[in-house]
């Protein structure tokens, strides 16, 4: 599985875990997130994330 890190706040999106409280189930790839998805901590867009 992949991890993606927000370049603004350091939040890690782990595809193996998802984000249960936002309805993003485990094993959801970063590419499958909606285009308007934002970092749950700082609100940064997907473009601010880099693969770990």
N, CA, C and O atoms as a GROMACS GRO file, in nm:
protein
  208
    1UNK      N    1   0.084  -0.118   0.000
    1UNK     CA    2   0.000   0.000   0.000
    1UNK      C    3   0.088   0.125   0.000
    1UNK      O    4   0.207   0.119   0.032
    2UNK      N    5   0.028   0.236  -0.036
    2UNK     CA    6   0.102   0.361  -0.048
    2UNK      C    7   0.065   0.457   0.064
    2UNK      O    8  -0.042   0.448   0.124
    3UNK      N    9   0.159   0.548   0.090
    3UNK     CA   10   0.134   0.658   0.182
    3UNK      C   11   0.164   0.788   0.108
    3UNK      O   12   0.261   0.797   0.032
    4UNK      N   13   0.080   0.887   0.130
    4UNK     CA   14   0.094   1.018   0.068
    4UNK      C   15   0.101   1.122   0.179
    4UNK      O   16   0.023   1.118   0.274
    5UNK      N   17   0.195   1.217   0.168
    5UNK     CA   18   0.219   1.316   0.272
    5UNK      C   19   0.184   1.456   0.223
    5UNK      O   20   0.225   1.496   0.114
    6UNK      N   21   0.110   1.529   0.304
    6UNK     CA   22   0.077   1.668   0.274
    6UNK      C   23   0.203   1.752   0.294
    6UNK      O   24   0.265   1.749   0.400
    7UNK      N   25   0.240   1.826   0.191
    7UNK     CA   26   0.362   1.907   0.198
    7UNK      C   27   0.344   2.032   0.284
    7UNK      O   28   0.441   2.099   0.317
    8UNK      N   29   0.220   2.063   0.320
    8UNK     CA   30   0.196   2.181   0.403
    8UNK      C   31   0.196   2.150   0.553
    8UNK      O   32   0.255   2.223   0.632
    9UNK      N   33   0.128   2.041   0.592
    9UNK     CA   34   0.115   2.013   0.736
    9UNK      C   35   0.175   1.880   0.780
    9UNK      O   36   0.189   1.855   0.900
   10UNK      N   37   0.211   1.795   0.684
   10UNK     CA   38   0.272   1.667   0.720
   10UNK      C   39   0.174   1.553   0.740
   10UNK      O   40   0.215   1.442   0.774
   11UNK      N   41   0.044   1.578   0.721
   11UNK     CA   42  -0.057   1.472   0.735
   11UNK      C   43  -0.023   1.357   0.639
   11UNK      O   44   0.014   1.381   0.524
   12UNK      N   45  -0.037   1.234   0.687
   12UNK     CA   46  -0.012   1.116   0.605
   12UNK      C   47  -0.145   1.049   0.571
   12UNK      O   48  -0.221   1.011   0.660
   13UNK      N   49  -0.171   1.034   0.440
   13UNK     CA   50  -0.286   0.953   0.396
   13UNK      C   51  -0.230   0.816   0.363
   13UNK      O   52  -0.151   0.800   0.270
   14UNK      N   53  -0.272   0.717   0.439
   14UNK     CA   54  -0.228   0.578   0.422
   14UNK      C   55  -0.339   0.502   0.350
   14UNK      O   56  -0.448   0.484   0.405
   15UNK      N   57  -0.310   0.456   0.228
   15UNK     CA   58  -0.413   0.388   0.151
   15UNK      C   59  -0.460   0.259   0.217
   15UNK      O   60  -0.573   0.216   0.195
   16UNK      N   61  -0.375   0.197   0.299
   16UNK     CA   62  -0.413   0.074   0.367
   16UNK      C   63  -0.516   0.098   0.476
   16UNK      O   64  -0.591   0.007   0.513
   17UNK      N   65  -0.521   0.220   0.527
   17UNK     CA   66  -0.609   0.254   0.639
   17UNK      C   67  -0.733   0.329   0.595
   17UNK      O   68  -0.842   0.307   0.648
   18UNK      N   69  -0.717   0.419   0.497
   18UNK     CA   70  -0.828   0.505   0.456
   18UNK      C   71  -0.853   0.612   0.560
   18UNK      O   72  -0.768   0.640   0.645
   19UNK      N   73  -0.970   0.672   0.555
   19UNK     CA   74  -1.011   0.772   0.655
   19UNK      C   75  -1.155   0.739   0.691
   19UNK      O   76  -1.249   0.792   0.631
   20UNK      N   77  -1.170   0.653   0.787
   20UNK     CA   78  -1.302   0.600   0.823
   20UNK      C   79  -1.404   0.710   0.851
   20UNK      O   80  -1.518   0.701   0.806
   21UNK      N   81  -1.364   0.813   0.925
   21UNK     CA   82  -1.459   0.918   0.963
   21UNK      C   83  -1.509   1.000   0.844
   21UNK      O   84  -1.610   1.069   0.854
   22UNK      N   85  -1.438   0.993   0.731
   22UNK     CA   86  -1.480   1.061   0.608
   22UNK      C   87  -1.540   0.964   0.506
   22UNK      O   88  -1.569   1.002   0.393
   23UNK      N   89  -1.558   0.838   0.546
   23UNK     CA   90  -1.617   0.739   0.456
   23UNK      C   91  -1.522   0.686   0.351
   23UNK      O   92  -1.565   0.626   0.253
   24UNK      N   93  -1.391   0.707   0.370
   24UNK     CA   94  -1.291   0.656   0.275
   24UNK      C   95  -1.241   0.524   0.331
   24UNK      O   96  -1.168   0.520   0.430
   25UNK      N   97  -1.281   0.416   0.266
   25UNK     CA   98  -1.253   0.282   0.316
   25UNK      C   99  -1.107   0.244   0.294
   25UNK      O  100  -1.041   0.297   0.206
   26UNK      N  101  -1.057   0.150   0.376
   26UNK     CA  102  -0.920   0.100   0.355
   26UNK      C  103  -0.901   0.048   0.212
   26UNK      O  104  -0.995   0.000   0.149
   27UNK      N  105  -0.780   0.061   0.164
   27UNK     CA  106  -0.739   0.019   0.030
   27UNK      C  107  -0.795   0.109  -0.080
   27UNK      O  108  -0.802   0.068  -0.196
   28UNK      N  109  -0.836   0.231  -0.044
   28UNK     CA  110  -0.873   0.331  -0.144
   28UNK      C  111  -0.745   0.397  -0.191
   28UNK      O  112  -0.670   0.452  -0.111
   29UNK      N  113  -0.719   0.391  -0.321
   29UNK     CA  114  -0.596   0.453  -0.372
   29UNK      C  115  -0.610   0.605  -0.370
   29UNK      O  116  -0.721   0.658  -0.370
   30UNK      N  117  -0.497   0.673  -0.369
   30UNK     CA  118  -0.496   0.818  -0.371
   30UNK      C  119  -0.567   0.871  -0.496
   30UNK      O  120  -0.638   0.971  -0.492
   31UNK      N  121  -0.546   0.802  -0.606
   31UNK     CA  122  -0.608   0.841  -0.733
   31UNK      C  123  -0.761   0.830  -0.729
   31UNK      O  124  -0.830   0.901  -0.802
   32UNK      N  125  -0.813   0.742  -0.645
   32UNK     CA  126  -0.958   0.723  -0.634
   32UNK      C  127  -1.026   0.831  -0.550
   32UNK      O  128  -1.148   0.844  -0.554
   33UNK      N  129  -0.948   0.909  -0.476
   33UNK     CA  130  -1.009   1.016  -0.398
   33UNK      C  131  -1.069   1.119  -0.494
   33UNK      O  132  -1.014   1.141  -0.602
   34UNK      N  133  -1.180   1.181  -0.456
   34UNK     CA  134  -1.241   1.281  -0.545
   34UNK      C  135  -1.142   1.393  -0.578
   34UNK      O  136  -1.054   1.425  -0.498
   35UNK      N  137  -1.156   1.453  -0.695
   35UNK     CA  138  -1.063   1.559  -0.737
   35UNK      C  139  -1.068   1.680  -0.644
   35UNK      O  140  -0.970   1.755  -0.634
   36UNK      N  141  -1.181   1.700  -0.576
   36UNK     CA  142  -1.192   1.813  -0.484
   36UNK      C  143  -1.161   1.775  -0.338
   36UNK      O  144  -1.184   1.855  -0.247
   37UNK      N  145  -1.107   1.654  -0.318
   37UNK     CA  146  -1.069   1.611  -0.183
   37UNK      C  147  -0.958   1.702  -0.131
   37UNK      O  148  -0.870   1.744  -0.206
   38UNK      N  149  -0.963   1.733  -0.002
   38UNK     CA  150  -0.860   1.816   0.059
   38UNK      C  151  -0.807   1.749   0.185
   38UNK      O  152  -0.871   1.660   0.242
   39UNK      N  153  -0.691   1.792   0.228
   39UNK     CA  154  -0.629   1.740   0.350
   39UNK      C  155  -0.724   1.761   0.467
   39UNK      O  156  -0.773   1.872   0.487
   40UNK      N  157  -0.751   1.656   0.544
   40UNK     CA  158  -0.844   1.671   0.657
   40UNK      C  159  -0.790   1.759   0.770
   40UNK      O  160  -0.867   1.802   0.855
   41UNK      N  161  -0.660   1.786   0.772
   41UNK     CA  162  -0.604   1.870   0.878
   41UNK      C  163  -0.594   2.017   0.838
   41UNK      O  164  -0.632   2.105   0.916
   42UNK      N  165  -0.541   2.044   0.717
   42UNK     CA  166  -0.516   2.184   0.681
   42UNK      C  167  -0.594   2.233   0.561
   42UNK      O  168  -0.592   2.352   0.530
   43UNK      N  169  -0.665   2.143   0.491
   43UNK     CA  170  -0.745   2.184   0.377
   43UNK      C  171  -0.668   2.198   0.246
   43UNK      O  172  -0.722   2.249   0.148
   44UNK      N  173  -0.543   2.152   0.243
   44UNK     CA  174  -0.463   2.160   0.121
   44UNK      C  175  -0.522   2.070   0.013
   44UNK      O  176  -0.580   1.966   0.044
   45UNK      N  177  -0.509   2.108  -0.114
   45UNK     CA  178  -0.561   2.025  -0.223
   45UNK      C  179  -0.475   1.901  -0.245
   45UNK      O  180  -0.364   1.891  -0.192
   46UNK      N  181  -0.527   1.806  -0.323
   46UNK     CA  182  -0.452   1.683  -0.354
   46UNK      C  183  -0.315   1.713  -0.414
   46UNK      O  184  -0.220   1.638  -0.391
   47UNK      N  185  -0.305   1.821  -0.488
   47UNK     CA  186  -0.178   1.855  -0.554
   47UNK      C  187  -0.067   1.886  -0.455
   47UNK      O  188   0.050   1.888  -0.493
   48UNK      N  189  -0.102   1.910  -0.329
   48UNK     CA  190  -0.002   1.940  -0.225
   48UNK      C  191   0.056   1.812  -0.164
   48UNK      O  192   0.142   1.820  -0.076
   49UNK      N  193   0.009   1.694  -0.208
   49UNK     CA  194   0.054   1.568  -0.152
   49UNK      C  195   0.162   1.504  -0.240
   49UNK      O  196   0.158   1.510  -0.362
   50UNK      N  197   0.258   1.443  -0.172
   50UNK     CA  198   0.367   1.371  -0.240
   50UNK      C  199   0.368   1.227  -0.189
   50UNK      O  200   0.342   1.202  -0.072
   51UNK      N  201   0.399   1.135  -0.279
   51UNK     CA  202   0.408   0.993  -0.239
   51UNK      C  203   0.528   0.976  -0.147
   51UNK      O  204   0.636   1.029  -0.172
   52UNK      N  205   0.505   0.902  -0.041
   52UNK     CA  206   0.612   0.873   0.055
   52UNK      C  207   0.699   0.761   0.007
   52UNK      O  208   0.794   0.723   0.075
   0.00000   0.00000   0.00000
